[in-house]
Amino acid sequence: MSLLGRLLYKSRKFYDDDFDWNTYTADSYERRIVGDIEANFQAVAEQDQLKFNAATGTLEVQGRDLHPNHQLVLEAIGRLQAKSVHEIGCGGGDHVANGKTVFPDVTYTGGDRGQTQLDLAQQRHPHLAGSLMLQDITMPLSRHWPRAELIYSQAVLMHIHTAVSHFVGLANMVNSSDRFVLLMENYQCHNFIADIQALQKGGHFDWPEMFIHRFDGSTGARAILLARDKQDLPELTSDAQIREGLKPSDRRLKRSNEDSARGLFGPAG
C-alpha cells in the first residue's frame, strides 16, 4: 500500500478488512511465514521436537523455539484435554500440522476463506489433505462446517473490520463449538470482551452459559478462553483486563470502538 493509501486508510472513519483475501497469500502471507516466522522461530516441528507435559501443562520444545502464540494454542489443547479441534483461518496449515504431531489422537481440522491459502497448505503439508476446507467464518452458519470441542483463531478476527463481520465470526465460532473457543488475537483491534458480552446478552450464542477466562501460555502469550463450564482460570469482565500491560494504540482503539458501535444486538433475554 502506498504512503498516501496508508494515510487515507488511517484517517477514514469506516474500515474494510486489513487485507484483500483473494490476494493475501501472494501479497503478504508467504513473505510473513519466511520473514517473520521461519526466520525467528520453528514453524513446523518433527515428531520428537514437541511434547506436551501433562504434569506441568506446558509444551516441551526441542530445537528452535515456537512462536509464543503458537505454543499457547498447543498448551491450551493439552490442558483443556480437547478431543477435537478446529482452527479458523488455518492459512498454510502449520498449526494444524504441529497439532497433529503433538496430539495424534485428537481430531484436528482447519478452515480458511482463501483457496490460495489452502493451496499453500497442500504444498507445505500434503498429508493434511482431507483435514482442511474452504470456510468463511463471516458467512451464515453452515451445517457442513465441522463441530469441535475446541475452536480457535490465531491472528484472524483481528483483521476483520467490514460492517459487522467480526460479530458474525465470533457467533459462528461459539455456535460451532461444543465446549471451548480460544481467541489468540491482538486485543486492541476489537473490543473482544465487550463484544462477546453484547452477543451473549443479545441471544446470539447457543450456549446456555458462558464463562470468559484469561489463558496464559508458558512463554508469556495471553488468550481469551470462552468456556461452557467455569474453569480454574482468571475470569475476564472487561477489555481493560486483557489489555493490561500492552502499549496502547490510539488508532487501533479508535477503530475498535467504531467497529463495536456498528453492532445491533438482539433484545436482552
ZADO-1210 file (C-alpha; in nm, 4 decimals, padded with zeros to 6 digits):
<atoms>
<atom x="00.0000" y="00.0000" z="00.0000" code="MET" pos="1"/>
<atom x="00.1324" y="00.3459" z="-00.0934" code="SER" pos="2"/>
<atom x="00.2092" y="00.6124" z="00.1670" code="LEU" pos="3"/>
<atom x="-00.0955" y="00.8106" z="00.0542" code="LEU" pos="4"/>
<atom x="-00.3073" y="00.4981" z="00.0770" code="GLY" pos="5"/>
<atom x="-00.1886" y="00.4287" z="00.4304" code="ARG" pos="6"/>
<atom x="-00.2624" y="00.7866" z="00.5382" code="LEU" pos="7"/>
<atom x="-00.6117" y="00.7729" z="00.3902" code="LEU" pos="8"/>
<atom x="-00.6669" y="00.4305" z="00.5472" code="TYR" pos="9"/>
<atom x="-00.5733" y="00.5565" z="00.8929" code="LYS" pos="10"/>
<atom x="-00.7868" y="00.8718" z="00.8661" code="SER" pos="11"/>
<atom x="-01.1177" y="00.7320" z="00.7390" code="ARG" pos="12"/>
<atom x="-01.3985" y="00.6560" z="00.9801" code="LYS" pos="13"/>
<atom x="-01.5074" y="00.3161" z="00.8496" code="PHE" pos="14"/>
<atom x="-01.2773" y="00.0341" z="00.7501" code="TYR" pos="15"/>
<atom x="-01.2540" y="-00.2658" z="00.5251" code="ASP" pos="16"/>
<atom x="-01.0723" y="-00.5802" z="00.6348" code="ASP" pos="17"/>
<atom x="-00.6977" y="-00.5394" z="00.6688" code="ASP" pos="18"/>
<atom x="-00.6286" y="-00.7453" z="00.3558" code="PHE" pos="19"/>
<atom x="-00.7738" y="-00.8392" z="00.0209" code="ASP" pos="20"/>
<atom x="-00.8275" y="-01.2069" z="00.0962" code="TRP" pos="21"/>
<atom x="-00.8176" y="-01.3003" z="-00.2727" code="ASN" pos="22"/>
<atom x="-00.4548" y="-01.1857" z="-00.2997" code="THR" pos="23"/>
<atom x="-00.3478" y="-01.2203" z="00.0646" code="TYR" pos="24"/>
<atom x="-00.1215" y="-01.5225" z="00.0135" code="THR" pos="25"/>
<atom x="00.0927" y="-01.3612" z="-00.2560" code="ALA" pos="26"/>
<atom x="00.0713" y="-01.0063" z="-00.1189" code="ASP" pos="27"/>
<atom x="00.1645" y="-01.0760" z="00.2413" code="SER" pos="28"/>
<atom x="00.1225" y="-01.4203" z="00.3939" code="TYR" pos="29"/>
<atom x="00.4034" y="-01.6137" z="00.2240" code="GLU" pos="30"/>
<atom x="00.6504" y="-01.3336" z="00.2994" code="ARG" pos="31"/>
<atom x="00.5428" y="-01.3273" z="00.6635" code="ARG" pos="32"/>
<atom x="00.5980" y="-01.7007" z="00.7001" code="ILE" pos="33"/>
<atom x="00.9529" y="-01.6663" z="00.5695" code="VAL" pos="34"/>
<atom x="01.0450" y="-01.3259" z="00.7134" code="GLY" pos="35"/>
<atom x="00.8639" y="-01.3242" z="01.0471" code="ASP" pos="36"/>
<atom x="00.8092" y="-01.6870" z="01.1491" code="ILE" pos="37"/>
<atom x="01.0675" y="-01.9128" z="00.9847" code="GLU" pos="38"/>
<atom x="01.3425" y="-01.6517" z="01.0272" code="ALA" pos="39"/>
<atom x="01.2902" y="-01.6354" z="01.4032" code="ASN" pos="40"/>
<atom x="01.1030" y="-01.9469" z="01.5126" code="PHE" pos="41"/>
<atom x="01.0426" y="-02.3124" z="01.4400" code="GLN" pos="42"/>
<atom x="00.7386" y="-02.3167" z="01.2114" code="ALA" pos="43"/>
<atom x="00.6981" y="-02.6898" z="01.1563" code="VAL" pos="44"/>
<atom x="00.8253" y="-02.9465" z="01.4035" code="ALA" pos="45"/>
<atom x="00.9199" y="-03.3103" z="01.3675" code="GLU" pos="46"/>
<atom x="00.7673" y="-03.5844" z="01.5806" code="GLN" pos="47"/>
<atom x="01.0333" y="-03.5738" z="01.8545" code="ASP" pos="48"/>
<atom x="01.0633" y="-03.1948" z="01.8770" code="GLN" pos="49"/>
<atom x="00.7325" y="-03.1181" z="02.0516" code="LEU" pos="50"/>
<atom x="00.5864" y="-03.2917" z="02.3541" code="LYS" pos="51"/>
<atom x="00.3061" y="-03.1870" z="02.5864" code="PHE" pos="52"/>
<atom x="00.3899" y="-03.2400" z="02.9531" code="ASN" pos="53"/>
<atom x="00.0567" y="-03.3141" z="03.1212" code="ALA" pos="54"/>
<atom x="00.2060" y="-03.2787" z="03.4699" code="ALA" pos="55"/>
<atom x="00.3150" y="-02.9184" z="03.4141" code="THR" pos="56"/>
<atom x="00.0636" y="-02.8244" z="03.1454" code="GLY" pos="57"/>
<atom x="00.3399" y="-02.6950" z="02.9219" code="THR" pos="58"/>
<atom x="00.4811" y="-02.7774" z="02.5819" code="LEU" pos="59"/>
<atom x="00.8383" y="-02.9037" z="02.5773" code="GLU" pos="60"/>
<atom x="01.0190" y="-02.7858" z="02.2656" code="VAL" pos="61"/>
<atom x="01.3410" y="-02.9285" z="02.1242" code="GLN" pos="62"/>
<atom x="01.5443" y="-02.7203" z="01.8814" code="GLY" pos="63"/>
<atom x="01.4320" y="-02.3693" z="01.7901" code="ARG" pos="64"/>
<atom x="01.1547" y="-02.2028" z="01.9899" code="ASP" pos="65"/>
<atom x="00.7974" y="-02.1900" z="01.8694" code="LEU" pos="66"/>
<atom x="00.6307" y="-01.8516" z="01.8402" code="HIS" pos="67"/>
<atom x="00.4746" y="-01.7825" z="02.1853" code="PRO" pos="68"/>
<atom x="00.1260" y="-01.7514" z="02.0343" code="ASN" pos="69"/>
<atom x="00.1573" y="-02.0872" z="01.8611" code="HIS" pos="70"/>
<atom x="00.2892" y="-02.2509" z="02.1751" code="GLN" pos="71"/>
<atom x="-00.0053" y="-02.1169" z="02.3767" code="LEU" pos="72"/>
<atom x="-00.2546" y="-02.2771" z="02.1370" code="VAL" pos="73"/>
<atom x="-00.0917" y="-02.6189" z="02.1759" code="LEU" pos="74"/>
<atom x="-00.0746" y="-02.5825" z="02.5527" code="GLU" pos="75"/>
<atom x="-00.4432" y="-02.4913" z="02.5619" code="ALA" pos="76"/>
<atom x="-00.5338" y="-02.8039" z="02.3669" code="ILE" pos="77"/>
<atom x="-00.3388" y="-03.0181" z="02.6110" code="GLY" pos="78"/>
<atom x="-00.4584" y="-02.8529" z="02.9290" code="ARG" pos="79"/>
<atom x="-00.8236" y="-02.8478" z="02.8201" code="LEU" pos="80"/>
<atom x="-00.7964" y="-03.2101" z="02.7003" code="GLN" pos="81"/>
<atom x="-00.9964" y="-03.1370" z="02.3894" code="ALA" pos="82"/>
<atom x="-01.0682" y="-03.4458" z="02.1807" code="LYS" pos="83"/>
<atom x="-01.1477" y="-03.2484" z="01.8661" code="SER" pos="84"/>
<atom x="-01.0027" y="-02.9170" z="01.7498" code="VAL" pos="85"/>
<atom x="-01.0825" y="-02.6866" z="01.4583" code="HIS" pos="86"/>
<atom x="-00.8731" y="-02.3871" z="01.3520" code="GLU" pos="87"/>
<atom x="-01.0400" y="-02.0828" z="01.1979" code="ILE" pos="88"/>
<atom x="-00.8079" y="-01.9284" z="00.9397" code="GLY" pos="89"/>
<atom x="-00.5642" y="-02.2178" z="00.9106" code="CYS" pos="90"/>
<atom x="-00.3532" y="-02.0450" z="00.6440" code="GLY" pos="91"/>
<atom x="-00.0545" y="-02.2541" z="00.5394" code="GLY" pos="92"/>
<atom x="-00.1527" y="-02.5359" z="00.7757" code="GLY" pos="93"/>
<atom x="00.1473" y="-02.5190" z="01.0110" code="ASP" pos="94"/>
<atom x="-00.0623" y="-02.5047" z="01.3287" code="HIS" pos="95"/>
<atom x="-00.2766" y="-02.7988" z="01.2223" code="VAL" pos="96"/>
<atom x="00.0341" y="-02.9978" z="01.1286" code="ALA" pos="97"/>
<atom x="00.2034" y="-02.9269" z="01.4630" code="ASN" pos="98"/>
<atom x="-00.1182" y="-03.0041" z="01.6480" code="GLY" pos="99"/>
<atom x="-00.1457" y="-03.3428" z="01.4811" code="LYS" pos="100"/>
<atom x="00.2179" y="-03.4084" z="01.5694" code="THR" pos="101"/>
<atom x="00.1722" y="-03.3301" z="01.9396" code="VAL" pos="102"/>
<atom x="-00.1759" y="-03.4803" z="01.9769" code="PHE" pos="103"/>
<atom x="-00.2098" y="-03.7683" z="01.7286" code="PRO" pos="104"/>
<atom x="-00.5298" y="-03.8933" z="01.8967" code="ASP" pos="105"/>
<atom x="-00.7089" y="-03.5588" z="01.8586" code="VAL" pos="106"/>
<atom x="-00.9333" y="-03.4983" z="01.5567" code="THR" pos="107"/>
<atom x="-00.7775" y="-03.1813" z="01.4148" code="TYR" pos="108"/>
<atom x="-00.9199" y="-02.9807" z="01.1219" code="THR" pos="109"/>
<atom x="-00.8792" y="-02.6338" z="00.9774" code="GLY" pos="110"/>
<atom x="-01.0683" y="-02.3930" z="00.7554" code="GLY" pos="111"/>
<atom x="-00.9711" y="-02.0836" z="00.5597" code="ASP" pos="112"/>
<atom x="-01.1630" y="-01.8473" z="00.3335" code="ARG" pos="113"/>
<atom x="-00.8792" y="-01.8274" z="00.0781" code="GLY" pos="114"/>
<atom x="-00.8282" y="-02.1056" z="-00.1739" code="GLN" pos="115"/>
<atom x="-00.4712" y="-01.9837" z="-00.2285" code="THR" pos="116"/>
<atom x="-00.4118" y="-02.0328" z="00.1441" code="GLN" pos="117"/>
<atom x="-00.5351" y="-02.3906" z="00.1201" code="LEU" pos="118"/>
<atom x="-00.3217" y="-02.4464" z="-00.1892" code="ASP" pos="119"/>
<atom x="-00.0181" y="-02.3291" z="00.0083" code="LEU" pos="120"/>
<atom x="-00.1106" y="-02.5626" z="00.2942" code="ALA" pos="121"/>
<atom x="-00.1321" y="-02.8518" z="00.0500" code="GLN" pos="122"/>
<atom x="00.2190" y="-02.7692" z="-00.0744" code="GLN" pos="123"/>
<atom x="00.3636" y="-02.7424" z="00.2757" code="ARG" pos="124"/>
<atom x="00.1726" y="-03.0366" z="00.4258" code="HIS" pos="125"/>
<atom x="00.0454" y="-03.2873" z="00.1682" code="PRO" pos="126"/>
<atom x="-00.0585" y="-03.5220" z="00.4497" code="HIS" pos="127"/>
<atom x="-00.3255" y="-03.2744" z="00.5604" code="LEU" pos="128"/>
<atom x="-00.5408" y="-03.3454" z="00.2547" code="ALA" pos="129"/>
<atom x="-00.8899" y="-03.4091" z="00.3822" code="GLY" pos="130"/>
<atom x="-00.8330" y="-03.2169" z="00.7071" code="SER" pos="131"/>
<atom x="-00.8567" y="-02.8641" z="00.5613" code="LEU" pos="132"/>
<atom x="-01.1535" y="-02.6964" z="00.3973" code="MET" pos="133"/>
<atom x="-01.2746" y="-02.3729" z="00.2419" code="LEU" pos="134"/>
<atom x="-01.4601" y="-02.1808" z="00.5145" code="GLN" pos="135"/>
<atom x="-01.5579" y="-01.8168" z="00.5536" code="ASP" pos="136"/>
<atom x="-01.6458" y="-01.7731" z="00.9194" code="ILE" pos="137"/>
<atom x="-01.8245" y="-01.4442" z="00.8412" code="THR" pos="138"/>
<atom x="-02.0861" y="-01.6242" z="00.6304" code="MET" pos="139"/>
<atom x="-02.4098" y="-01.7555" z="00.7879" code="PRO" pos="140"/>
<atom x="-02.3539" y="-02.0694" z="00.9947" code="LEU" pos="141"/>
<atom x="-02.3340" y="-02.3811" z="00.7769" code="SER" pos="142"/>
<atom x="-02.4379" y="-02.7303" z="00.8839" code="ARG" pos="143"/>
<atom x="-02.1485" y="-02.8585" z="00.6713" code="HIS" pos="144"/>
<atom x="-01.8851" y="-02.6959" z="00.8917" code="TRP" pos="145"/>
<atom x="-01.7218" y="-02.9300" z="01.1428" code="PRO" pos="146"/>
<atom x="-01.8133" y="-02.9156" z="01.5072" code="ARG" pos="147"/>
<atom x="-01.5339" y="-02.9480" z="01.7628" code="ALA" pos="148"/>
<atom x="-01.4799" y="-02.9376" z="02.1366" code="GLU" pos="149"/>
<atom x="-01.2303" y="-02.6554" z="02.0893" code="LEU" pos="150"/>
<atom x="-01.2427" y="-02.3978" z="01.8108" code="ILE" pos="151"/>
<atom x="-00.9716" y="-02.1326" z="01.7946" code="TYR" pos="152"/>
<atom x="-00.8416" y="-01.8455" z="01.5874" code="SER" pos="153"/>
<atom x="-00.4854" y="-01.7168" z="01.5749" code="GLN" pos="154"/>
<atom x="-00.4496" y="-01.3646" z="01.4311" code="ALA" pos="155"/>
<atom x="-00.7702" y="-01.3867" z="01.2268" code="VAL" pos="156"/>
<atom x="-01.0607" y="-01.1891" z="01.3775" code="LEU" pos="157"/>
<atom x="-00.8230" y="-00.9017" z="01.4475" code="MET" pos="158"/>
<atom x="-00.8048" y="-00.8359" z="01.0719" code="HIS" pos="159"/>
<atom x="-01.1834" y="-00.8392" z="01.0103" code="ILE" pos="160"/>
<atom x="-01.3455" y="-00.4938" z="01.0160" code="HIS" pos="161"/>
<atom x="-01.6014" y="-00.4874" z="00.7337" code="THR" pos="162"/>
<atom x="-01.9505" y="-00.3964" z="00.8618" code="ALA" pos="163"/>
<atom x="-02.0440" y="-00.6427" z="01.1416" code="VAL" pos="164"/>
<atom x="-01.8424" y="-00.9354" z="01.0052" code="SER" pos="165"/>
<atom x="-01.6358" y="-00.9918" z="01.3181" code="HIS" pos="166"/>
<atom x="-01.9555" y="-01.0245" z="01.5243" code="PHE" pos="167"/>
<atom x="-02.0791" y="-01.2910" z="01.2832" code="VAL" pos="168"/>
<atom x="-01.7448" y="-01.4697" z="01.3052" code="GLY" pos="169"/>
<atom x="-01.7498" y="-01.4706" z="01.6847" code="LEU" pos="170"/>
<atom x="-02.1049" y="-01.6042" z="01.6986" code="ALA" pos="171"/>
<atom x="-02.0279" y="-01.8750" z="01.4432" code="ASN" pos="172"/>
<atom x="-01.7226" y="-01.9897" z="01.6367" code="MET" pos="173"/>
<atom x="-01.9227" y="-02.0283" z="01.9575" code="VAL" pos="174"/>
<atom x="-02.2179" y="-02.1917" z="01.7873" code="ASN" pos="175"/>
<atom x="-01.9913" y="-02.4469" z="01.6158" code="SER" pos="176"/>
<atom x="-01.8124" y="-02.5406" z="01.9383" code="SER" pos="177"/>
<atom x="-01.9177" y="-02.7982" z="02.1942" code="ASP" pos="178"/>
<atom x="-01.7017" y="-02.6719" z="02.4837" code="ARG" pos="179"/>
<atom x="-01.4396" y="-02.4054" z="02.4189" code="PHE" pos="180"/>
<atom x="-01.3473" y="-02.1106" z="02.1955" code="VAL" pos="181"/>
<atom x="-00.9924" y="-01.9738" z="02.2158" code="LEU" pos="182"/>
<atom x="-00.9096" y="-01.6292" z="02.0743" code="LEU" pos="183"/>
<atom x="-00.5366" y="-01.5710" z="02.0220" code="MET" pos="184"/>
<atom x="-00.5608" y="-01.2211" z="01.8754" code="GLU" pos="185"/>
<atom x="-00.4406" y="-00.8619" z="01.9024" code="ASN" pos="186"/>
<atom x="-00.6759" y="-00.7403" z="02.1747" code="TYR" pos="187"/>
<atom x="-00.6658" y="-00.3764" z="02.0699" code="GLN" pos="188"/>
<atom x="-00.8110" y="-00.4474" z="01.7258" code="CYS" pos="189"/>
<atom x="-01.1584" y="-00.5210" z="01.8661" code="HIS" pos="190"/>
<atom x="-01.3313" y="-00.4775" z="02.1998" code="ASN" pos="191"/>
<atom x="-01.3466" y="-00.8546" z="02.2264" code="PHE" pos="192"/>
<atom x="-01.4773" y="-00.8811" z="02.5826" code="ILE" pos="193"/>
<atom x="-01.7461" y="-00.6133" z="02.5405" code="ALA" pos="194"/>
<atom x="-01.8471" y="-00.7574" z="02.2031" code="ASP" pos="195"/>
<atom x="-01.8734" y="-01.1114" z="02.3448" code="ILE" pos="196"/>
<atom x="-02.0820" y="-00.9846" z="02.6361" code="GLN" pos="197"/>
<atom x="-02.3150" y="-00.7975" z="02.3991" code="ALA" pos="198"/>
<atom x="-02.3567" y="-01.1019" z="02.1739" code="LEU" pos="199"/>
<atom x="-02.4292" y="-01.3220" z="02.4742" code="GLN" pos="200"/>
<atom x="-02.6800" y="-01.0788" z="02.6243" code="LYS" pos="201"/>
<atom x="-02.8469" y="-01.0382" z="02.2851" code="GLY" pos="202"/>
<atom x="-02.9050" y="-01.4124" z="02.2500" code="GLY" pos="203"/>
<atom x="-02.6646" y="-01.4701" z="01.9609" code="HIS" pos="204"/>
<atom x="-02.4919" y="-01.7689" z="02.1265" code="PHE" pos="205"/>
<atom x="-02.6436" y="-02.1158" z="02.1586" code="ASP" pos="206"/>
<atom x="-02.4611" y="-02.1890" z="02.4833" code="TRP" pos="207"/>
<atom x="-02.6883" y="-02.1696" z="02.7900" code="PRO" pos="208"/>
<atom x="-02.3984" y="-02.0312" z="02.9948" code="GLU" pos="209"/>
<atom x="-02.0627" y="-01.8821" z="02.9073" code="MET" pos="210"/>
<atom x="-01.7556" y="-01.8093" z="03.1165" code="PHE" pos="211"/>
<atom x="-01.4865" y="-01.5728" z="02.9870" code="ILE" pos="212"/>
<atom x="-01.1370" y="-01.6540" z="03.1091" code="HIS" pos="213"/>
<atom x="-00.7801" y="-01.5434" z="03.0503" code="ARG" pos="214"/>
<atom x="-00.5490" y="-01.8239" z="02.9411" code="PHE" pos="215"/>
<atom x="-00.1729" y="-01.7664" z="02.9716" code="ASP" pos="216"/>
<atom x="00.0889" y="-01.9652" z="02.7857" code="GLY" pos="217"/>
<atom x="00.4157" y="-02.0671" z="02.9477" code="SER" pos="218"/>
<atom x="00.6180" y="-01.8239" z="02.7345" code="THR" pos="219"/>
<atom x="00.4194" y="-01.5066" z="02.8010" code="GLY" pos="220"/>
<atom x="00.1383" y="-01.5026" z="02.5446" code="ALA" pos="221"/>
<atom x="-00.2183" y="-01.4442" z="02.6602" code="ARG" pos="222"/>
<atom x="-00.5509" y="-01.5504" z="02.5128" code="ALA" pos="223"/>
<atom x="-00.9247" y="-01.5204" z="02.5728" code="ILE" pos="224"/>
<atom x="-01.0916" y="-01.8528" z="02.6521" code="LEU" pos="225"/>
<atom x="-01.4692" y="-01.8917" z="02.6286" code="LEU" pos="226"/>
<atom x="-01.5993" y="-02.1978" z="02.8086" code="ALA" pos="227"/>
<atom x="-01.9392" y="-02.3549" z="02.8652" code="ARG" pos="228"/>
<atom x="-01.8290" y="-02.4542" z="03.2156" code="ASP" pos="229"/>
<atom x="-01.6344" y="-02.2480" z="03.4665" code="LYS" pos="230"/>
<atom x="-01.2606" y="-02.3174" z="03.4546" code="GLN" pos="231"/>
<atom x="-00.9925" y="-02.2751" z="03.7198" code="ASP" pos="232"/>
<atom x="-00.8596" y="-01.9682" z="03.5400" code="LEU" pos="233"/>
<atom x="-00.8851" y="-01.5907" z="03.5918" code="PRO" pos="234"/>
<atom x="-01.2179" y="-01.4508" z="03.4754" code="GLU" pos="235"/>
<atom x="-01.2363" y="-01.1552" z="03.2395" code="LEU" pos="236"/>
<atom x="-01.5076" y="-00.8918" z="03.2676" code="THR" pos="237"/>
<atom x="-01.3553" y="-00.6051" z="03.0682" code="SER" pos="238"/>
<atom x="-01.1237" y="-00.5342" z="02.7793" code="ASP" pos="239"/>
<atom x="-00.9019" y="-00.3352" z="03.0172" code="ALA" pos="240"/>
<atom x="-00.8089" y="-00.6633" z="03.1861" code="GLN" pos="241"/>
<atom x="-00.6923" y="-00.8428" z="02.8711" code="ILE" pos="242"/>
<atom x="-00.5130" y="-00.5242" z="02.7563" code="ARG" pos="243"/>
<atom x="-00.3307" y="-00.4759" z="03.0853" code="GLU" pos="244"/>
<atom x="00.0393" y="-00.4103" z="03.0248" code="GLY" pos="245"/>
<atom x="00.0022" y="-00.3631" z="02.6485" code="LEU" pos="246"/>
<atom x="00.1229" y="-00.0425" z="02.4888" code="LYS" pos="247"/>
<atom x="-00.1948" y="00.1334" z="02.3704" code="PRO" pos="248"/>
<atom x="-00.2509" y="00.2132" z="02.0042" code="SER" pos="249"/>
<atom x="-00.4845" y="00.5124" z="01.9729" code="ASP" pos="250"/>
<atom x="-00.5587" y="00.4295" z="01.6096" code="ARG" pos="251"/>
<atom x="-00.6495" y="00.0677" z="01.6801" code="ARG" pos="252"/>
<atom x="-00.8575" y="00.1517" z="01.9865" code="LEU" pos="253"/>
<atom x="-01.0462" y="00.4194" z="01.7916" code="LYS" pos="254"/>
<atom x="-01.1183" y="00.1706" z="01.5161" code="ARG" pos="255"/>
<atom x="-01.2245" y="-00.0989" z="01.7647" code="SER" pos="256"/>
<atom x="-01.4742" y="00.1426" z="01.9196" code="ASN" pos="257"/>
<atom x="-01.6151" y="00.2253" z="01.5762" code="GLU" pos="258"/>
<atom x="-01.6435" y="-00.1446" z="01.4943" code="ASP" pos="259"/>
<atom x="-01.8311" y="-00.2159" z="01.8183" code="SER" pos="260"/>
<atom x="-02.0671" y="00.0771" z="01.7579" code="ALA" pos="261"/>
<atom x="-02.1921" y="-00.0892" z="01.4376" code="ARG" pos="262"/>
<atom x="-02.3341" y="-00.3850" z="01.6294" code="GLY" pos="263"/>
<atom x="-02.7124" y="-00.4050" z="01.6732" code="LEU" pos="264"/>
<atom x="-02.7875" y="-00.6938" z="01.9092" code="PHE" pos="265"/>
<atom x="-03.0974" y="-00.8933" z="01.9890" code="GLY" pos="266"/>
<atom x="-03.3069" y="-00.7831" z="02.2868" code="PRO" pos="267"/>
<atom x="-03.1764" y="-00.8902" z="02.6254" code="ALA" pos="268"/>
<atom x="-03.3169" y="-01.2201" z="02.7443" code="GLY" pos="269"/>
</atoms>
